[in-house]
């Protein structure tokens, strides 16, 4: 099983800070998900290089005694260099379809999916809202960017079968303010 965990609540939004850590609420969420993950036989932990994912993962790593491995291919969706207002651009992308995404974003999505397809069993992957949507949408064979709204520290379960991914269960969903 591969466990995709959305990071805890960030201390600020993307419009305010490019790489925020966790808020106090996010730290509590990270502690709670660490306890949930401890019930599984997780053997490895990888995380996005972004601070909020690393902080979320660190609670489980400390509890389990596992080391964190930073994996750039599970990071936040990249922003094209010509975008002046990331918040507006991201809102538009999230309400649209992957076929309308710029090449940079499609390359990120492909790298994300290829990385997950070769991961071993029993691994926790701490990642982001759009990344989880990219995986779930791909597995549900939809072109829609936002297929559900994974709550902070929700756990989406996927498995690999003969080199391909299969959705086992979506994580908890909540109408959260993303931006």
C-alpha positions as CSV (number, residue, x, y, z in Angstrom):
1,X,0.0,0.0,0.0
2,X,1.1,3.5,-0.7
3,X,-0.3,6.1,1.6
4,X,-0.6,9.6,0.2
5,X,-0.9,12.1,3.0
6,X,-1.8,15.7,2.5
7,X,0.2,18.0,4.7
8,X,-1.3,19.7,7.7
9,X,-2.7,23.2,7.7
10,X,-0.1,25.7,6.6
11,X,0.8,28.8,8.7
12,X,0.0,31.0,5.7
13,X,-1.3,30.8,2.2
14,X,0.6,30.7,-1.0
15,X,-0.4,34.2,-1.6
16,X,1.3,35.3,1.6
17,X,4.4,33.0,1.7
18,X,6.0,30.7,-1.0
19,X,6.9,27.9,1.5
20,X,5.1,28.2,4.8
21,X,5.5,25.7,7.7
22,X,2.6,24.4,9.7
23,X,0.2,26.4,11.8
24,X,-0.5,25.3,15.4
25,X,-3.6,23.5,14.1
26,X,-1.5,21.9,11.4
27,X,0.9,20.6,14.0
28,X,-2.0,19.0,15.9
29,X,-3.2,17.4,12.6
30,X,0.3,16.1,12.0
31,X,0.4,14.5,15.4
32,X,-3.0,12.9,14.8
33,X,-2.1,11.4,11.4
34,X,1.1,10.1,12.8
35,X,-0.9,8.0,15.3
36,X,-3.1,6.7,12.5
37,X,-0.1,5.8,10.3
38,X,1.5,4.0,13.3
39,X,-1.2,1.4,12.9
40,X,0.1,0.3,9.5
41,X,3.3,-1.5,8.6
42,X,5.0,1.5,6.9
43,X,8.6,0.9,6.1
44,X,9.6,4.1,4.4
45,X,8.7,7.8,4.5
46,X,9.1,10.2,1.6
47,X,8.1,13.8,1.5
48,X,7.8,16.8,-0.7
49,X,10.7,19.3,-0.2
50,X,8.2,21.9,0.9
51,X,8.3,22.9,4.6
52,X,4.7,22.0,5.4
53,X,5.1,18.5,4.1
54,X,8.5,17.9,5.8
55,X,7.0,19.2,9.1
56,X,3.9,17.0,8.8
57,X,6.1,14.0,8.0
58,X,8.5,14.6,10.8
59,X,5.9,13.8,13.5
60,X,5.4,10.3,12.0
61,X,9.2,9.9,11.4
62,X,9.9,10.6,15.0
63,X,7.2,8.3,16.2
64,X,8.2,5.4,13.9
65,X,11.9,5.9,14.0
66,X,12.0,6.0,10.2
67,X,14.1,8.5,8.3
68,X,12.6,11.1,5.9
69,X,13.6,11.0,2.3
70,X,12.9,14.1,0.3
71,X,11.5,13.4,-3.1
72,X,11.2,16.4,-5.5
73,X,8.8,14.6,-7.8
74,X,6.0,14.7,-5.1
75,X,6.3,18.4,-4.6
76,X,3.7,21.2,-5.1
77,X,2.6,21.9,-8.6
78,X,5.0,24.3,-10.4
79,X,4.1,27.7,-11.6
80,X,5.1,28.8,-15.1
81,X,7.6,31.6,-15.0
82,X,5.4,34.0,-16.9
83,X,2.6,34.0,-14.2
84,X,2.4,37.2,-12.2
85,X,-0.5,36.2,-9.9
86,X,0.0,32.6,-8.8
87,X,-3.2,32.5,-6.7
88,X,-5.4,33.5,-9.6
89,X,-3.6,31.1,-12.0
90,X,-3.9,28.2,-9.6
91,X,-7.6,28.9,-9.0
92,X,-8.2,28.8,-12.7
93,X,-6.2,25.7,-13.2
94,X,-7.9,23.9,-10.3
95,X,-11.3,24.6,-11.8
96,X,-10.3,23.3,-15.2
97,X,-8.9,20.3,-17.0
98,X,-5.4,18.8,-17.3
99,X,-5.5,19.1,-21.1
100,X,-5.4,22.9,-20.7
101,X,-2.4,22.9,-18.3
102,X,0.9,24.2,-19.5
103,X,3.7,21.8,-20.6
104,X,5.6,22.4,-17.3
105,X,2.6,21.2,-15.3
106,X,2.0,18.2,-17.5
107,X,5.7,17.2,-17.1
108,X,5.3,17.6,-13.3
109,X,2.2,15.4,-13.3
110,X,3.9,12.7,-15.4
111,X,6.9,12.7,-13.1
112,X,4.7,12.4,-10.1
113,X,2.8,9.4,-11.5
114,X,5.9,7.7,-12.8
115,X,7.6,8.1,-9.3
116,X,4.6,6.6,-7.5
117,X,4.4,3.7,-9.9
118,X,7.8,2.4,-8.9
119,X,7.6,2.9,-5.2
120,X,7.7,-0.1,-2.9
121,X,4.8,-1.3,-0.7
122,X,4.2,0.1,2.7
123,X,5.4,3.7,2.1
124,X,4.0,7.0,3.3
125,X,4.2,9.9,0.9
126,X,3.6,13.4,2.3
127,X,2.4,15.6,-0.5
128,X,0.0,18.3,-1.6
129,X,-3.7,18.9,-2.5
130,X,-3.1,19.2,-6.3
131,X,-0.7,16.3,-6.4
132,X,-3.2,14.0,-4.7
133,X,-5.8,15.2,-7.1
134,X,-3.5,14.5,-10.1
135,X,-3.1,10.9,-8.9
136,X,-6.7,10.3,-8.1
137,X,-8.0,11.9,-11.3
138,X,-5.5,9.9,-13.3
139,X,-6.7,6.6,-11.6
140,X,-10.3,7.6,-12.1
141,X,-9.6,8.4,-15.7
142,X,-10.9,12.0,-15.6
143,X,-9.4,15.1,-17.1
144,X,-10.7,17.3,-14.3
145,X,-8.0,18.8,-12.2
146,X,-9.9,18.9,-8.9
147,X,-11.7,15.6,-8.4
148,X,-12.1,15.9,-4.6
149,X,-10.9,18.1,-1.8
150,X,-8.6,16.1,0.4
151,X,-8.6,17.4,3.9
152,X,-5.5,18.4,5.8
153,X,-3.6,15.2,6.9
154,X,-6.1,13.0,5.0
155,X,-4.8,9.6,3.9
156,X,-5.5,8.4,0.3
157,X,-4.5,4.8,-0.3
158,X,-3.2,3.4,-3.6
159,X,-1.5,0.3,-4.5
160,X,0.8,-0.9,-7.3
161,X,-0.1,-3.9,-9.4
162,X,2.3,-5.0,-12.0
163,X,3.7,-1.5,-12.4
164,X,0.4,0.3,-12.6
165,X,-1.4,2.2,-9.8
166,X,-4.8,1.4,-8.4
167,X,-6.9,3.6,-6.1
168,X,-7.9,1.8,-3.0
169,X,-9.6,4.7,-1.1
170,X,-9.7,8.5,-1.2
171,X,-8.7,10.3,1.9
172,X,-11.2,12.3,4.0
173,X,-12.7,15.2,2.0
174,X,-13.7,18.6,3.3
175,X,-14.6,21.8,1.7
176,X,-11.4,23.6,2.8
177,X,-10.1,26.9,1.7
178,X,-7.0,26.0,-0.4
179,X,-5.9,29.6,-1.3
